[in-house]
Amino acid sequence: IKRHVSDELRASPRRTMAELDEADEAELQRLVTAEQQKAQFTAQLHHFMELCWDKCVEKPGNRLDSLTENCLSSCVDRFIDTTLAITSWFAQIVQKGGQ
């Protein structure tokens, strides 16, 4: 008989935060940090989309006219360029800090 993952989790002993060893703590911290970064990126993306929409779309319809498409494309391009520049800048800071 196959056991489901949830059955295995219920059957296994649960460890408290105090019982975690250093490797477990480091892994947990890495996972939490990754989830925080994903949430921050998603929030920034939604904010960016709102800004581009408000800037470029005057009246929504069934289709986007060429002016609106160009505006949205330029807005996205600026966002990507800015994100890459900031990412590069942070990478340089981290690299200098590690030396």
C-alpha positions in Angstrom: 0.0 0.0 0.0 1.4 3.4 -1.0 1.6 6.1 1.6 0.9 9.6 0.7 3.5 12.3 1.5 1.1 13.9 4.0 0.9 10.5 5.8 4.7 10.4 6.0 4.9 13.9 7.3 2.3 13.1 10.0 4.2 9.9 11.0 7.6 11.5 11.1 8.7 13.4 14.3 8.5 17.1 14.0 11.5 19.1 15.1 11.2 22.5 16.7 13.4 25.5 15.6 15.6 24.8 18.7 16.3 21.3 17.4 17.6 22.4 14.0 21.3 21.9 13.4 23.4 24.6 11.6 22.9 23.0 8.2 19.1 22.9 8.6 19.1 26.5 9.8 21.2 27.7 6.9 18.9 25.8 4.4 15.8 27.2 6.1 17.2 30.7 6.0 18.1 30.3 2.3 14.5 29.2 1.5 13.0 32.1 3.5 15.3 34.6 1.7 14.4 33.1 -1.7 10.7 33.4 -1.0 11.1 37.0 0.3 12.9 37.9 -2.9 10.2 36.3 -5.1 7.5 38.2 -3.2 9.5 41.4 -3.5 10.0 40.9 -7.3 6.3 40.1 -7.8 5.3 43.2 -5.9 7.7 45.3 -8.0 6.4 43.7 -11.2 2.8 44.5 -10.3 3.7 48.1 -9.5 5.6 48.4 -12.7 2.7 47.0 -14.7 0.3 49.5 -13.1 2.7 52.4 -13.9 3.0 51.3 -17.6 -0.7 50.8 -17.9 -1.6 54.2 -16.4 1.0 55.9 -18.6 0.2 54.1 -21.9 -3.4 53.0 -22.0 -5.9 55.8 -22.3 -9.0 53.8 -22.9 -9.0 50.0 -22.9 -10.6 48.3 -25.9 -10.6 45.0 -27.8 -7.2 45.9 -29.4 -4.2 48.1 -28.6 -3.4 50.7 -31.2 0.1 51.0 -32.5 0.8 54.1 -30.3 -0.2 52.2 -27.2 1.8 49.1 -28.2 4.9 51.2 -28.7 4.4 53.0 -25.4 4.0 49.7 -23.5 7.0 48.2 -25.3 9.2 51.2 -24.5 8.0 51.2 -20.9 8.9 47.5 -20.6 12.3 48.1 -22.3 13.1 50.8 -19.8 12.1 48.6 -16.9 14.3 45.8 -18.1 17.3 48.1 -18.7 16.9 49.6 -15.3 16.6 46.2 -13.6 19.7 45.0 -15.4 21.7 48.1 -14.4 20.6 47.8 -10.7 21.4 44.1 -10.7 24.8 44.8 -12.1 25.4 47.5 -9.6 24.4 45.3 -6.7 26.7 42.5 -8.0 29.6 44.9 -8.1 28.9 45.9 -4.5 28.7 42.3 -3.4 31.9 41.4 -5.2 33.8 44.4 -3.7 32.5 43.4 -0.2 33.7 39.8 -0.6 37.3 40.9 -1.5 
